[in-house]
Structure formats: structure tokens, C-alpha cells
Amino acid sequence: MQLYRFPRFALSVVAGAALLAGSCGLAMARPDSLTMTCAAAAGLVSKNGAVVMGTGPNLFDRYVSSVRYCSGFEQLKPEWIKTRDNPACFVGYTCYVPTRDNYLR
């Protein structure tokens, strides 16, 4: 009986896949507005288009620079958050779905 021998490149593909699967568990930390200046927080949203940013202990939201980062029928709502140097810093917008209850708010 003859054993099947894998080609050498197959072992490197399997090893690369194992490394990639192991690194997927690493997560990036969420930016915290309380440790940033107002300009840095607004610049982060402007540069990336959409950012999930922490605004306090266990509090976070998704801030966007324009409606193109919203989905479907969502609209923009301006948001001011607390930063290290400004208690009411305009960083961008949040997306929301307008309903009869919150229309024109």
C-alpha cells in the first residue's frame, strides 16, 4: 500500500491558513473620544468616513461624515460629543431611520 504524499506547497498553504485563522481573533481597540481632542475626533471621522467611537464607559456610537455611509432610507442627524478639550464637539453625523415619531427632529 502506498501513502499519498502532499506536494510541498500544500504544506505552506495549510500553514499560512493556520496563521491567518489565528490572527483573526485580534481586534482593534475602539477610539475613545474622551482621550482625543475635538480636532482629532472630527478628523478621524472625516478621514475614514465612518467610525465607531467610544464616548464614555460602555458607551459608543457610529459617526459618519456624509449620507453615503448610511444605508437604505436612513438620514443624517448631527452629533456633538464630549472630547478631552471640548464638552460639545461636532464630530459628524449618525444615521437614523425617520419614522412618524421622530420626523424632522
C-alpha positions as a printed Julia matrix, in Angstrom:
105×3 Matrix{Float64}:
   0.0    0.0    0.0
   1.37   3.4   -0.99
   0.77   6.51   1.15
  -0.32   9.66  -0.61
   2.28  12.4   -0.46
   1.18  16.02  -0.4
   3.13  18.46  -2.56
   5.42  20.78  -0.6
   3.44  23.9   -1.49
   0.32  22.35   0.07
   2.01  22.33   3.47
   2.9   26.01   3.15
  -0.71  26.84   2.16
  -2.04  24.97   5.21
   0.5   26.69   7.48
  -0.42  30.12   6.05
  -4.13  29.44   6.55
  -3.5   28.42  10.15
  -1.58  31.64  10.81
  -4.3   33.73   9.21
  -7.04  31.99  11.2
  -5.1   32.54  14.43
  -4.69  36.26  13.81
  -8.4   36.83  13.15
  -9.05  36.79  16.9
  -7.16  40.06  17.35
  -9.45  43.07  17.45
  -8.63  46.74  17.14
  -9.45  48.94  20.09
 -12.31  51.39  19.61
 -11.18  55.05  19.61
 -12.21  56.89  22.77
 -13.39  60.48  22.34
 -12.59  61.3   25.97
  -8.87  60.85  25.29
  -8.88  62.78  21.98
  -9.0   66.46  21.13
 -12.03  67.76  19.26
  -9.99  68.27  16.1
  -8.6   64.72  16.28
 -12.03  63.13  16.75
 -13.62  65.17  13.94
 -10.61  64.48  11.72
 -10.88  60.74  12.34
 -14.5   60.7   11.19
 -13.74  62.96   8.22
 -10.76  60.88   7.11
 -12.39  57.45   7.44
 -15.95  58.36   6.52
 -17.46  56.18   9.26
 -16.06  55.37  12.71
 -17.4   53.53  15.75
 -16.16  55.69  18.62
 -16.44  55.31  22.37
 -17.93  58.29  24.2
 -17.75  57.06  27.78
 -17.59  53.88  29.83
 -19.53  51.22  27.89
 -20.96  53.89  25.53
 -20.29  54.09  21.82
 -21.92  55.06  18.53
 -21.17  55.11  14.83
 -20.35  58.53  13.43
 -20.3   59.28   9.7
 -19.13  62.17   7.55
 -21.92  62.0    4.95
 -25.12  60.21   3.99
 -23.22  57.86   1.66
 -22.18  55.89   4.77
 -25.81  55.31   5.76
 -27.98  52.57   4.32
 -31.39  52.45   2.72
 -33.75  55.18   3.84
 -31.55  56.4    6.71
 -30.96  60.1    7.14
 -28.33  62.17   8.93
 -28.56  63.61  12.42
 -25.79  65.98  13.61
 -23.95  64.8   16.72
 -21.92  66.66  19.33
 -19.89  64.52  21.74
 -17.6   65.15  24.68
 -13.87  65.16  23.96
 -10.82  65.86  26.09
 -10.86  69.58  25.31
 -14.49  70.29  24.37
 -17.7   69.19  26.13
 -19.73  69.65  22.9
 -17.59  68.81  19.87
 -19.23  68.39  16.47
 -17.69  65.22  15.01
 -20.14  64.42  12.25
 -23.46  62.67  12.0
 -25.26  59.49  13.0
 -27.58  57.6   10.67
 -31.2   57.08  11.69
 -34.38  55.79  10.09
 -37.03  58.52  10.05
 -40.44  57.49  11.38
 -43.63  59.36  12.13
 -42.47  59.75  15.76
 -39.07  61.28  15.04
 -39.77  63.07  11.73
 -37.98  66.44  11.48
 -36.11  66.07  14.76
